[in-house]
Amino acid sequence: MTGAELSARLRASLGEPMPLPGSGRTVDRHRRLMETGREDLSLARLAEAHWDAVAILAEAGRTPGAGALYAVWASEIPNQPLSLGVSGSSRTISGKKMFCSGAGLVDHALVTVGEPAHRLIDIDLNASGSSVLFDDSAWKTTAFQEIRTSTASFSATPVSEEDFVGDAGWYLERTGFWHGACGPAACWAGGAAGLVDWALEQKRDDPHTLAHLGAMRSSTWALEAYLDSAGAEIDKQPEDLCAAKIRALMLRHLVEQECTNILRRLPRAYGPYPLAMHEPTVRRYQELDLYLRQSHAERDLEALGRGIRSCQSEKSGFYRLQER
């Protein structure tokens, strides 16, 4: 699908509300995100960000604009945060932000500003006074090309007090930050399941291929189980911040491992053909491989280990839940 087709497809789905994390239907939320990734990973990238933004706004007691598509642009360039300028009653933001997916396709973006304090701001990209410029020339891969991941340049872009979402530090400190971190993992799982769907349609049935097929199908079963388990736990303890962080990091690690297993096995079973000559599989494989890098690998595992030690000392509900 082109960028315009992806945007139209997502807009068409807005009539079916997505369950909010911790609302009692988080399993359904995870399954729907997984199925979106199974359909198309570029669509999933846009959809996951939109529904994460809707959940963030709900957590802040705000209502998204009717029919508007949202993005969340929270990537930070080391030592180069966006800055908030204040002059009398006026507010502006300036600087550059990388990895802004959906540039030119979405209506609003929830944007993080790092100086003088960490804040989240709702930017109306269609506003007549919006001075945001996009440059996608740094994006060299064909993976996710349609969703126009760009560097956004803000040059004294005006914002109002009503555009601020939550207080200083709120975005990173809330429980929903970690519930939302499960969303990309659900999309990764869907992308991997789509690769296995292709494998299941093939007629090749030598022992070597069947062994890999069995292993890959087992991985998709594990992915579904991980997402369902995480969703059920979130609904049982939606306000436990310590548990939310540990759960999200564990889920992302486990999903990344199973997806990587599928990426490794597919070409070992079917050779170069699907990665060289079958365009839908080429695209899905490359996009999944790139999308998985939203996992921070060993950095996240270190954070997980530290979180486990910290929550252990606090006797978090995470441990009480596991001990039942």
C-alpha positions as CSV (number, residue, x, y, z in Angstrom):
1,M,0.0,0.0,0.0
2,T,1.1,3.6,-0.6
3,G,1.3,6.1,2.2
4,A,-2.1,7.5,1.2
5,E,-3.7,4.0,1.1
6,L,-2.2,3.2,4.5
7,S,-3.6,6.4,5.9
8,A,-7.0,5.7,4.4
9,R,-7.0,2.1,5.7
10,L,-6.3,3.3,9.2
11,R,-8.9,6.0,9.1
12,A,-11.5,3.5,8.0
13,S,-10.7,1.4,11.1
14,L,-11.3,4.3,13.6
15,G,-14.9,3.5,13.8
16,E,-14.1,0.4,15.8
17,P,-12.8,1.6,19.2
18,M,-9.6,0.0,20.5
19,P,-9.7,-1.2,24.1
20,L,-7.6,0.9,26.4
21,P,-4.8,-0.8,28.3
22,G,-6.0,-2.0,31.7
23,S,-9.7,-1.6,30.7
24,G,-10.4,-5.3,31.1
25,R,-9.9,-6.1,27.4
26,T,-6.1,-5.7,27.0
27,V,-5.9,-9.2,25.6
28,D,-8.2,-8.0,22.8
29,R,-6.0,-4.9,22.3
30,H,-2.9,-7.0,21.9
31,R,-4.6,-9.5,19.5
32,R,-5.9,-6.7,17.3
33,L,-2.5,-5.1,17.1
34,M,-1.0,-8.5,16.3
35,E,-3.6,-9.0,13.5
36,T,-2.8,-5.6,12.1
37,G,0.9,-6.5,11.9
38,R,-0.1,-9.8,10.3
39,E,-1.9,-7.8,7.6
40,D,0.8,-5.2,7.0
41,L,3.7,-4.0,9.1
42,S,3.7,-0.5,7.7
43,L,0.0,-0.2,8.6
44,A,0.8,-1.6,12.1
45,R,3.5,1.0,12.6
46,L,1.0,3.8,12.0
47,A,-1.9,2.1,13.8
48,E,0.1,1.2,17.0
49,A,1.3,4.8,17.3
50,H,-2.2,6.2,16.8
51,W,-3.8,3.9,19.4
52,D,-0.9,4.5,21.8
53,A,-1.5,8.3,21.4
54,V,-5.3,7.8,22.1
55,A,-4.4,5.8,25.3
56,I,-2.0,8.5,26.4
57,L,-4.6,11.2,25.9
58,A,-7.2,9.1,27.8
59,E,-4.7,8.6,30.7
60,A,-4.3,12.4,30.8
61,G,-8.1,12.9,30.8
62,R,-8.2,14.3,27.3
63,T,-10.2,13.4,24.2
64,P,-8.5,13.1,20.8
65,G,-9.7,15.2,17.8
66,A,-12.6,13.6,16.0
67,G,-11.4,11.5,13.1
68,A,-7.8,12.7,13.5
69,L,-4.8,10.4,13.1
70,Y,-2.1,10.7,15.7
71,A,1.6,9.8,15.9
72,V,3.9,9.7,18.9
73,W,7.3,11.2,18.2
74,A,9.4,10.5,21.3
75,S,12.7,9.5,19.9
76,E,15.6,11.6,21.3
77,I,18.8,12.6,19.6
78,P,21.5,12.2,22.3
79,N,22.3,15.7,23.8
80,Q,20.0,17.4,21.3
81,P,16.5,17.5,22.8
82,L,13.8,19.8,21.6
83,S,13.7,22.9,23.6
84,L,10.7,24.9,24.9
85,G,11.0,28.7,24.7
86,V,8.9,31.0,26.8
87,S,8.5,34.7,26.2
88,G,5.8,36.3,28.2
89,S,2.6,34.3,27.5
90,S,3.9,32.8,24.3
91,R,5.4,29.3,24.0
92,T,7.5,27.9,21.1
93,I,9.5,24.7,20.5
94,S,12.7,24.5,18.5
95,G,15.1,21.8,17.4
96,K,15.1,18.5,15.5
97,K,13.6,15.1,16.2
98,M,14.5,11.9,14.3
99,F,12.3,8.9,13.5
100,C,9.1,10.8,13.0
101,S,6.9,8.1,11.3
102,G,3.8,9.2,9.5
103,A,5.1,12.6,8.5
104,G,2.6,14.1,6.1
105,L,0.1,11.3,6.8
106,V,-1.1,12.1,10.4
107,D,-3.0,15.1,11.7
108,H,-1.5,15.4,15.2
109,A,1.7,14.3,16.9
110,L,2.4,13.8,20.6
111,V,6.0,15.2,20.7
112,T,8.4,15.0,23.6
113,V,10.4,18.1,24.6
114,G,13.5,17.7,26.7
115,E,14.5,21.2,27.9
116,P,14.1,22.9,30.3
117,A,12.0,19.9,31.5
118,H,10.6,16.8,29.9
119,R,7.2,17.6,28.6
120,L,4.7,16.0,26.1
121,I,3.0,18.4,23.7
122,D,0.1,17.7,21.3
123,I,1.0,19.4,18.0
124,D,-1.7,20.0,15.4
125,L,0.2,19.5,12.2
126,N,-2.6,20.9,10.1
127,A,-2.8,24.2,12.0
128,S,-2.1,27.2,9.8
129,G,0.7,28.4,12.1
130,S,2.5,25.1,12.3
131,S,6.1,25.6,11.2
132,V,7.3,22.0,11.1
133,L,9.4,20.9,8.2
134,F,10.1,17.2,7.3
135,D,13.1,15.7,5.6
136,D,13.1,11.9,4.8
137,S,16.3,11.9,2.8
138,A,18.3,10.1,5.6
139,W,16.0,7.1,5.3
140,K,17.9,4.8,2.9
141,T,16.2,1.4,3.3
142,T,13.1,0.5,1.3
143,A,11.6,-0.9,4.5
144,F,8.8,1.3,5.8
145,Q,9.4,3.7,3.0
146,E,5.7,4.4,2.6
147,I,5.2,5.7,6.1
148,R,7.6,8.6,5.5
149,T,9.8,8.3,8.6
150,S,11.5,11.8,8.7
151,T,13.5,14.2,10.7
152,A,11.2,16.9,11.9
153,S,12.5,20.4,12.3
154,F,10.7,22.7,14.6
155,S,11.6,26.4,14.2
156,A,9.9,28.5,16.9
157,T,6.8,26.4,16.4
158,P,4.0,28.0,18.5
159,V,2.2,26.0,21.1
160,S,-0.4,27.0,23.7
161,E,-0.8,26.0,27.3
162,E,-3.7,23.7,26.2
163,D,-1.3,21.7,24.0
164,F,0.7,20.4,27.0
165,V,-0.3,16.8,28.0
166,G,0.4,16.1,31.6
167,D,2.8,17.7,33.9
168,A,6.6,17.8,33.7
169,G,8.0,14.2,33.7
170,W,4.5,12.7,33.5
171,Y,4.9,10.9,30.1
172,L,7.8,8.7,31.3
173,E,6.7,8.3,34.9
174,R,3.2,6.9,34.3
175,T,2.2,3.2,34.4
176,G,0.7,3.5,30.9
177,F,4.1,4.2,29.4
178,W,4.9,0.5,30.1
179,H,1.5,-0.8,29.0
180,G,2.0,1.1,25.8
181,A,5.5,-0.5,25.3
182,C,3.7,-3.8,24.8
183,G,2.0,-2.5,21.7
184,P,5.0,-2.7,19.4
185,A,5.7,-6.2,20.6
186,A,2.2,-7.2,19.5
187,C,2.9,-5.8,16.0
188,W,6.3,-7.6,15.8
189,A,4.4,-10.8,16.6
190,G,2.0,-10.2,13.8
191,G,4.7,-9.5,11.3
192,A,6.4,-12.8,12.2
193,A,3.1,-14.7,12.1
194,G,2.6,-13.3,8.6
195,L,5.9,-14.9,7.5
196,V,4.8,-18.2,9.0
197,D,1.5,-17.9,7.1
198,W,3.4,-17.8,3.9
199,A,5.4,-20.8,4.9
200,L,2.3,-22.8,5.7
201,E,1.0,-22.2,2.1
202,Q,4.1,-23.7,0.5
203,K,4.0,-27.4,-0.7
204,R,7.6,-28.2,0.2
205,D,7.6,-31.2,2.6
206,D,11.1,-32.6,2.9
207,P,12.1,-33.4,6.5
208,H,14.4,-30.4,6.8
209,T,11.7,-27.9,5.8
210,L,9.1,-29.6,7.9
211,A,11.3,-29.4,11.0
212,H,11.7,-25.6,10.5
213,L,8.0,-25.2,9.8
214,G,7.2,-27.0,13.0
215,A,9.5,-24.8,15.0
216,M,8.2,-21.6,13.4
217,R,4.6,-22.5,14.1
218,S,5.5,-23.2,17.7
219,S,7.0,-19.7,17.9
220,T,3.7,-18.2,16.7
221,W,1.8,-20.1,19.4
222,A,4.3,-18.9,22.0
223,L,3.9,-15.3,20.7
224,E,0.1,-15.5,21.1
225,A,0.5,-16.9,24.6
226,Y,2.9,-14.2,25.7
227,L,0.6,-11.4,24.5
228,D,-2.5,-13.0,26.1
229,S,-0.7,-13.5,29.4
230,A,0.6,-10.0,29.5
231,G,-2.8,-8.6,28.6
232,A,-4.5,-10.5,31.4
233,E,-1.9,-9.4,33.9
234,I,-2.2,-5.8,32.9
235,D,-6.0,-6.0,33.5
236,K,-5.4,-7.5,37.0
237,Q,-3.0,-4.9,38.2
238,P,-3.3,-1.8,35.9
239,E,-1.8,0.7,38.4
240,D,1.3,-1.3,39.5
241,L,4.1,0.7,37.9
242,C,6.9,-1.7,39.0
243,A,5.0,-4.7,37.6
244,A,4.2,-2.8,34.4
245,K,7.9,-2.1,33.7
246,I,9.1,-5.7,34.3
247,R,6.2,-7.2,32.3
248,A,6.8,-4.9,29.3
249,L,10.5,-5.6,29.2
250,M,10.1,-9.3,29.6
251,L,7.4,-9.4,26.9
252,R,9.5,-7.4,24.5
253,H,12.5,-9.6,25.1
254,L,10.5,-12.9,24.6
255,V,8.7,-11.6,21.5
256,E,11.9,-10.4,20.0
257,Q,13.5,-13.8,20.5
258,E,10.7,-15.7,18.9
259,C,10.5,-13.3,16.0
260,T,14.3,-13.6,15.5
261,N,13.9,-17.4,15.5
262,I,11.4,-17.1,12.7
263,L,13.6,-14.7,10.7
264,R,16.5,-17.2,11.1
265,R,14.6,-20.3,10.2
266,L,12.6,-19.1,7.2
267,P,15.6,-18.8,4.7
268,R,17.2,-21.9,6.1
269,A,14.0,-23.8,5.2
270,Y,13.2,-22.1,1.9
271,G,16.5,-20.8,0.6
272,P,17.0,-17.4,-1.1
273,Y,13.7,-17.4,-3.2
274,P,11.4,-15.8,-0.7
275,L,13.9,-13.1,0.3
276,A,14.9,-12.3,-3.3
277,M,11.9,-13.0,-5.6
278,H,8.7,-12.9,-3.6
279,E,8.1,-9.2,-3.1
280,P,5.5,-9.3,-0.2
281,T,7.8,-11.6,1.8
282,V,10.9,-9.6,1.0
283,R,9.1,-6.5,2.3
284,R,7.7,-8.1,5.4
285,Y,11.0,-9.8,6.3
286,Q,13.0,-6.6,5.9
287,E,10.4,-4.5,7.8
288,L,10.2,-7.0,10.7
289,D,14.0,-7.2,11.0
290,L,14.1,-3.4,11.2
291,Y,11.1,-3.0,13.5
292,L,12.6,-5.4,16.0
293,R,15.3,-2.8,16.6
294,Q,12.8,-0.8,18.7
295,S,13.9,-3.4,21.2
296,H,17.1,-2.2,22.8
297,A,18.4,-5.7,23.2
298,E,21.0,-6.1,26.1
299,R,20.3,-2.5,27.3
300,D,16.7,-3.5,28.0
301,L,17.8,-6.7,29.6
302,E,20.0,-4.7,32.0
303,A,17.1,-2.5,32.8
304,L,15.0,-5.6,33.4
305,G,17.5,-7.0,35.8
306,R,17.7,-3.8,37.7
307,G,13.9,-3.5,37.7
308,I,13.5,-7.0,39.1
309,R,15.9,-6.2,42.0
310,S,14.1,-3.0,42.7
311,C,10.6,-4.4,42.6
312,Q,11.8,-7.4,44.7
313,S,12.8,-5.1,47.5
314,E,9.5,-3.2,47.1
315,K,7.4,-6.4,47.2
316,S,5.6,-5.3,44.1
317,G,2.2,-6.8,43.1
318,F,4.0,-8.4,40.2
319,Y,5.6,-10.9,42.7
320,R,2.3,-11.4,44.5
321,L,0.6,-12.2,41.2
322,Q,3.2,-14.7,40.2
323,E,3.1,-16.5,43.6
324,R,-0.6,-17.2,43.6
